[in-house]
Structure formats: structure tokens, C-alpha cells
Amino acid sequence: MTTQEQDSLLGRALRGATRDAARPPAGREDKTRTKLLDAAYDQFCETGISRASMEEVARRAGTARITIYRKFENKDALVEAVMLREFQRYFGEFLVEMGNAKTVADRVVAGFVTSLRTIGGNPLIRRLLEIEAAAVPGLVGGGDNRTMFQVRDFVAEQIRREQEAGNIAVDVSTMLAADVMVRLTGSLLTSPSDLIELDDEEALTAMAREFILPVVGLRAE
């Protein structure tokens, strides 16, 4: 992984979520910064990012204009902080769901369903996909499919660990399996099906057991 990829928003979100899951957060919360992030989140959900302004976010947060610039150097820094927080929440929930799953099949299904439910159900991501879809890859980690490749590599590593533990057959191509799973997830998020709702967890689970488990050589239990 290159330095550029390691420093991407998605990569930092994953590392942050992993770190937070391993130990409790240290220090006191910066309440003013949190208030500004909450206001920015609401503003972006309402108008999108391109039409939002630092001044409007400061007004929503009930702070002076100079305060927001003390916390965030510019709009890009604010946008990055908001997106980072959202993806840290996603990865945090992902790690919890994976930790609670009892079997390899449950972990595969939980990973797929959690991704669709958490990202697809996030109001900010939903709004951006509606009105600024072209900007989403760049906001997350860069264009040229780099974000998708990073997610694929992460998923492939989870499959590889299961394979090394003897839970998945050695003849399963971990990278190809991960690629198929990530592309299907991305397709369902960016081009929703009229056959299944992303907030219907029961239906998502049934779909994962029927179509995702075979990708890694598993059968529904």
C-alpha cells in the first residue's frame, strides 16, 4: 500500500475504528468541535457539500465565524472531518458485528449486511449519492477506483484470515471473492434494486446467505 493510500480518508477511518475498539478514548471531548461537526453534518444533508459554507455551519452551530476557522483550517478540512467521523462509525459497527458473529458464515453475512445497512442507511451518504454522486469517491479516498480497491483489500484480508484458520477452503481466491462482494455491495448502494430494500435486514440476510456465501465456498447453515 502506498503512502498516499495509507493517508486516505477511508484508511484513517478504519485505523481509527480499530484503535477505538481496542482501547477507550483518552482525553475530554472538544464540545465546540463536536457541535460544529454536527452542524456541518446537518448542513451537508440538507444542501449537499458544494453549496454549504463555513459561515452557515458556524451559524447553525451557534458559534462565531472565527471559531470554526480555529477548529478547521478551511472547508476541505471540515468536510474531511465530517466524512471521517461517519466512516469511523461505520467501521466501528462493522467490527462489533463481526465480533459478535459465532461462525464464519455468520461473519460473512454480517459483513455484507452491515455494510449495506450502515452505509446505505446513512442520511449523509444517501444525500450525497442523490445530488453529488460524482464527488463521493474523491471525498472518501480518491478517484480511479482507489477507494473500492482499498475496501476490497480489507475484505480480502478478512477472508484470508478465515482461510488460514481452516474455515474457508484453500482453493478460494480471496482477492477475487472480495472483489465480487465489494462490487455487488457498491452496485446495490449506488444503483438500488427495486427487488430489495436496504433497510430490510431480514431480506438482506437471506440474500447474503443465498448469493454471498457461495462466493467464498460456503453454504447457508
N, C-alpha and C positions, 0 to 999 in steps of 0.2 A: 504494500500500500504506500502511495507516495505521500510526501509531506502535505501536499495540497489536499489530498483525500482525508488524511488524518485530522486536518484542521477544519473540515467541513462541518456544517451545522448538524447534519444527521449523525456524524461520528461523535461529535461532542455530546449530543443528546444521549446517545447510547452509553458512552462512558460515564456521564453524569448520573444516569439512572442506575447503572450497575454499581457505582460508588455509593449512592444513597441507599441502595438496598443492602449494602454490606455494613454500613455504619450509620448512626443517627447524625443528622445535620448539626454542624457546630455553629456557635455564634447566634446573635439575635437577628431576627428578620428586619430588613430595611423596609419599614412600613410605607414610606413615601414612594420608594421604588416599586413596591408591590401595587400600590394604588395607581401609579402611572401605567404599569403593565396591564392592570385590569381595565383601565380606561382605554388604553390603546387596543386591547382585545375587542372591547365593545365597539369602538370606532371602526376597526377593520371589518368586523362582522356586518356593520351597517352599511358602510360605503366602499369597502374594499381598501386596499392599501394605497394605490396610486392617488386616490382623491383625498386621503387623510393628511392632516397636517400636525406638526408638533404643537402648534398653538391650540388647536382644537382638542387634542389629547390632554394638554395641560388644563384647559378649561373644564373638561369633563372630570378630571381628577381633583379639581378644586385647588390647584396649585398655581403659582406664578410661572410665567413663561421661562424665566431664568432658571427655575428649579428643574424643569425637565432637561435642560441642557447641562445641568450639573450632573444629572444621573446618566444621561445618554448623549454622546457627542453629537449625533445627528440622527436623522430619520432612519437611515440604514441600520444604525446600531440599535435603535428602538425596535424596528421590525425584526431584526435577528433575535433580540432578547425575547420577544413575544413568541416567535416560532420555536425557539429553543425550549421554552417552558412547555409548550404544547407537546412537543415530541418527547421531552423528558417524562411527561405524564403518561404518554402512550407506552414508552419503553418500560416505565415503572409498572404499569398494569400488566404488560406482556410478561415481565419477569415473575410477577406474583402468580399469574395464571399458570405459567409453565411450572412453577414451583409446587403448585397445588395439585397438578395432574399426577395420577398414580402410575400410568402405563405409558409406553412410547406412543401408542395410538392416541391416547388422550392428549399427550403433549403436542402431537402433530395437529390434531383437530383444534386444540385450544389456541395454538399459534395462529392458525388460519382465521378462526372465528374472531379472536381478539383483535387482529389487525383490521379486519373489515368493520367490526362493530365500533372500535375506538376511533379509527381514522375516519371511517365513513360517517360516524355519528358526531364528529367534532364540528360544531357550528362554524368555526373559522375556516377549517379546511373545506367544508361544504360550500361556503360562500365564495371562497377564492376559486374553487373549481367551477363555480357557476359564472363568475364575472371576470376572473383574471387567470384562467387555467394555464395560459402560456407562461405565466410568471412563476407558477408553483415549483417546477423543477429547480430553477435558479435560487429560489428562496430556501429550499431545503438543502441543497448541496451542490448545485451546479448543473449545467446543461449536459448535452452529449450523453445522456443516459447514465451519467456517473452515479446519481443517486440510486437508480434501480440496481446498478451493479453492486453498490455497497450493501444494499439490503439483501441482494442475492448471496453475496459472500457471507453475510451474517447468518442467513438461513442455512446455507451450505455447511457452515461450521457446526450448527446445532445438529444437523443430520449426521455429520461426520462423527460427532461425539457419540451419538446413539449407535452408529455403526461400529465404532471402536469398543463400545460396551456390549456388543453382540446382540443388540436389539433390532438392527436393520441389516439385511443381507449385504455381504461384501460386494456383490456384483451390481448393486445400485449405484449409479453415477450421482454422487452427492451434488455436484455443481449443476448438472442438467436438471435433476429433480428440483433443486432450489430455483432454478431459472423458470421452470414451468409454473411453480407455485407462486412466485413473485409476479410473473406476467399475468397470471389469471387474477390475482388479487388486484393488481393495478388496473386491469381491464374492467373489473366489476366496480371499482371505485370511480374511475373516470368516465365510464360508459355504462351506467346502471342497467341491469336486466329488468325486463318487465315481468319476469317469472319469479323473482325472489327479492324480498325487501332486506336491506342491510341492517335494519333494526329487529329483524325476526331471527333471534338467536337459535331457536329450535330448527328452523329451516336451514340456516347456515350450517349448523352442526350436522344435519342429515346430509347436506350436500358434501361437506368435507369428508364424512365417513364413506360416502359412495364414490367420490371422484378424486379426493386428495390422498387418502390413504394408499390407493393402488400406485400412486406416483412413486412412493418410497417402498413399494413391495409389501404393503401391509393390507390386512383385511379388517373390516369392521368386526368388533368383538360382540 
